[in-house]
């Protein structure tokens, strides 16, 4: 997969002899950080919800539509991998603060959202709690690779 960054510059590292075989290394990162004490179904649900917000806030993360050999069209997806991490409640809270202080596009999922059943109630549940007291169970963040790495300090790759 060969892509361009926001400025149209190829996001490819290594020696590319023009044959498209050089490994792709993006200068940006999409990451999800989950609280380590979530149940498996919660991890999947939270991850799906969190990444859904990134494409609207950062449309450059969306690649081109897919098509199979028969010409059947499929929806476009992220142009780069989504890396999933886990950490304690404290790691998640610290990462949240670092992401906001850097102005990175961030999505949050709080424990209250497990008890709601629709978008309006989800937004109301988040709106009812101050930034520093949100009971975060997950967050997604997108931005320059080094900035996202700093945000995720203390987290580990999801097993």
Secondary structure, 3 states (H helix, E strand, C coil): CCCECCCCCECECCCCCCCCCCCECCCEEEEEEEECCCCHHHHHHHHHHHHHCHHHHCHHHECCCEECCCCCEECCCECCCEEEEEECHHHHHHHHHHHHHCCCEEEEEEHHHHHCCCHHHHHHHHHCCCHHHCCEEEEEEEEEHHHHHHHCCCCEECC
